[in-house]
Amino acid sequence: MMEKKYYLSGLRPIIREIYSDYEVYYSFQWNDATFKQDMSYMHEIYYDPSGDIQELTEKEFEAYVEKLKKDKGIK
């Protein structure tokens, strides 16, 4: 079974997929509004050295991503 968690790292949306024995992180790509695997956020989310990590509900996350897409003119 997989669980998803949603974050902002500063202004960048991050999706964390949690499986029983591993995790996968995806970061929002500013140029085309897609999500690409980016494991560099694992340390940042676990330890939050910058203090910029904010966990969101799925609904808050989706609304934020839609706003980013709209602002960039991407559907």
BAVEXNU-358351 format. One record per residue: residue in three letters; residue number from 1; z, x, y of N, C-alpha, C in turn. Coordinates in steps of 0.02 Angstrom, whole numbers, plus 32768, in hexadecimal, padded with zeros to 4 digits. Example, Ala and Ser with C-alpha at 12.3 -4.5 7.8 and 13.67 -1.06 7.14 Angstrom:
% BAVEXNU-358351
ATOM  type  seq  n.c3  n.c1  n.c2  ca.c3  ca.c1  ca.c2  c.c3  c.c1  c.c2
ATOM   ALA    1  8186  8294  7EE4   8186   8267   7F1F  8186  8294  7F5B
ATOM   SER    2  8162  8282  7F90   8165   82AC   7FCB  818A  8285  8002
% end
This chain:
% BAVEXNU-358351
ATOM  type  seq  n.c3  n.c1  n.c2  ca.c3  ca.c1  ca.c2  c.c3  c.c1  c.c2
ATOM   MET    1  8000  802A  7FC4   8000   8000   8000  8000  802C  803F
ATOM   MET    2  7FDD  8016  8071   7FD7   803C   80AE  7FF5  8014  80E8
ATOM   GLU    3  8018  8039  8114   8035   801B   8150  8015  803D  818C
ATOM   LYS    4  8008  8017  81C0   7FEC   8033   81FE  801F  8030  8235
ATOM   LYS    5  8020  8065  825D   8049   8066   829A  801B  807A  82D3
ATOM   TYR    6  802D  8064  830E   8002   806D   8349  8028  808F  8380
ATOM   TYR    7  8008  80BF  83A1   8028   80E7   83D4  7FFA  80F3  840F
ATOM   LEU    8  8018  8106  8446   7FF5   8125   847D  8010  816B  8484
ATOM   SER    9  7FE4  819B  848A   7FF6   81DF   849B  7FDC  81EA  84E2
ATOM   GLY   10  8009  81E2  8512   7FF1   81DF   8557  7FC9  819F  855F
ATOM   LEU   11  7F88  81A5  8569   7F5C   816B   856E  7F31  8161  8530
ATOM   ARG   12  7F33  8190  8501   7F08   818D   84C6  7F27  8164  848E
ATOM   PRO   13  7F03  8131  8476   7F1A   810A   843C  7F15  8133  83FB
ATOM   ILE   14  7F48  812D  83D2   7F4C   8150   8392  7F5F  811D  835C
ATOM   ILE   15  7F3C  811F  8324   7F4D   80F6   82EA  7F69  8124  82B4
ATOM   ARG   16  7FA0  810F  8296   7FBF   8135   8260  7FBF  8108  8222
ATOM   GLU   17  7F9C  811F  81EE   7F9B   80FB   81AE  7FCC  811F  8180
ATOM   ILE   18  7FFB  80F9  8165   8030   8116   813B  8026  80FD  80F3
ATOM   TYR   19  801A  812D  80C7   8014   811E   807F  8052  8138  805C
ATOM   SER   20  8059  812A  801D   8096   813F   7FFA  80A0  818A  7FF8
ATOM   ASP   21  8069  81B1  7FF6   8071   81F9   7FF0  804E  8222  8026
ATOM   TYR   22  8031  8201  8058   8012   8226   8090  8006  81F7  80CB
ATOM   GLU   23  7FF3  8215  8103   7FE5   81F0   8140  7FA3  8208  815D
ATOM   VAL   24  7F81  81DC  8181   7F43   81EE   81A3  7F48  81D5  81EB
ATOM   TYR   25  7F32  81FF  821A   7F35   81EE   8261  7EEE  81EA  827D
ATOM   TYR   26  7EE4  81BA  82A9   7EA3   81B0   82C9  7EAF  81AC  8314
ATOM   SER   27  7E85  81D0  833A   7E8C   81CE   8383  7E4E  81AD  83A1
ATOM   PHE   28  7E59  818B  83D8   7E25   8169   83FE  7DF9  819E  841F
ATOM   GLN   29  7DB7  8195  8418   7D87   81C3   8436  7D6D  81A5  8477
ATOM   TRP   30  7D79  81C9  84AD   7D68   81AE   84EF  7D1E  81A2  84F9
ATOM   ASN   31  7CF4  81CB  84DA   7CAC   81C6   84E6  7C8B  8189  84C7
ATOM   ASP   32  7CA3  8172  848D   7C82   8139   846D  7CB2  8103  8454
ATOM   ALA   33  7CF1  8109  8466   7D25   80D6   8457  7D2D  80C9  840C
ATOM   THR   34  7D22  80FD  83E4   7D2F   80F8   839C  7D6F  811E  838C
ATOM   PHE   35  7D86  8116  834F   7DC0   813B   8337  7DA9  816D  8303
ATOM   LYS   36  7DBD  81AC  830B   7DAB   81E0   82DC  7DEB  8201  82C2
ATOM   GLN   37  7DE7  8216  8283   7E22   8236   8265  7E35  8273  828E
ATOM   ASP   38  7E75  8278  829D   7E8E   82AF   82C7  7ED7  82BC  82B4
ATOM   MET   39  7EE0  82EA  8285   7F23   82F7   826B  7F4F  831D  829D
ATOM   SER   40  7F32  8333  82D5   7F5A   8358   8306  7F91  832D  8324
ATOM   TYR   41  7F8C  82EB  831E   7FBF   82BF   833A  7FFC  82B6  830D
ATOM   MET   42  7FF9  82CF  82CF   8032   82C8   82A2  8071  82E8  82C0
ATOM   HIS   43  806C  8326  82D4   80A6   8349   82F0  80BD  8327  8330
ATOM   GLU   44  808E  8314  835B   809F   82F5   839A  80C6  82B3  8391
ATOM   ILE   45  80B1  828B  8361   80D2   824B   8355  8116  8255  8334
ATOM   TYR   46  811B  8284  8305   815B   8290   82E4  818F  82AE  8313
ATOM   TYR   47  817A  82DC  833D   81AA   8301   8366  81A7  82F1  83B0
ATOM   ASP   48  8170  82D5  83C7   8166   82C0   840D  817F  82F4  843F
ATOM   PRO   49  8165  8331  843B   817D   8366   8468  816E  8357  84B2
ATOM   SER   50  8139  8330  84BF   8126   8322   8504  814A  82E5  8520
ATOM   GLY   51  8167  82BB  84F4   8186   827D   850B  8153  8248  851E
ATOM   ASP   52  8114  8252  850A   80DE   8225   851D  80CC  81F2  84E8
ATOM   ILE   53  80EF  81F1  84B0   80DD   81C3   8479  8100  8181  8483
ATOM   GLN   54  80D9  814C  847E   80F4   8108   8484  80DA  80DF  8448
ATOM   GLU   55  8106  80C1  8421   80F0   8097   83EA  80E2  8051  8405
ATOM   LEU   56  80AB  8033  83EE   8096   7FF0   8403  8093  7FC2  83C7
ATOM   THR   57  8096  7F82  83D5   8087   7F51   83A0  803B  7F50  8396
ATOM   GLU   58  8025  7F35  835F   7FDD   7F31   8353  7FBB  7F09  838A
ATOM   LYS   59  7FD9  7ED3  839F   7FBD   7EA9   83D4  7FB7  7ECF  8417
ATOM   GLU   60  7FEC  7EF3  842A   7FEA   7F1B   8468  7FB4  7F51  8463
ATOM   PHE   61  7FB1  7F70  8429   7F80   7FA6   841E  7F39  7F8B  8425
ATOM   GLU   62  7F2B  7F54  8403   7EE7   7F37   8405  7ED4  7F23  844C
ATOM   ALA   63  7F02  7F06  8471   7EF4   7EF3   84B6  7EE6  7F31  84E1
ATOM   TYR   64  7F0B  7F66  84D7   7F00   7FA4   84FD  7EBC  7FC2  84ED
ATOM   VAL   65  7EAA  7FC4  84AC   7E6A   7FE0   8498  7E31  7FB6  84B4
ATOM   GLU   66  7E38  7F75  84B3   7E03   7F4A   84CF  7DFB  7F56  851A
ATOM   LYS   67  7E32  7F61  853D   7E2F   7F6F   8584  7E0B  7FB2  8590
ATOM   LEU   68  7E1A  7FE4  8567   7DF8   8024   856E  7DAD  801C  8563
ATOM   LYS   69  7D9A  7FF7  8530   7D53   7FEC   8522  7D31  7FC8  855B
ATOM   LYS   70  7D52  7F95  8575   7D37   7F6E   85AD  7D2E  7F9B  85EB
ATOM   ASP   71  7D61  7FC3  85F9   7D5D   7FF1   8632  7D25  8023  862B
ATOM   LYS   72  7D14  8036  85ED   7CDE   8066   85E1  7C9A  8042  85D7
ATOM   GLY   73  7C9B  8000  85D6   7C5D   7FDB   85CB  7C44  7FDE  8584
ATOM   ILE   74  7C73  7FE6  8554   7C62   7FE9   850D  7C7D  7FAB  84EB
ATOM   LYS   75  7C53  7F8D  84C1   7C68   7F50   849E  7C7E  7F5F  8458
% end
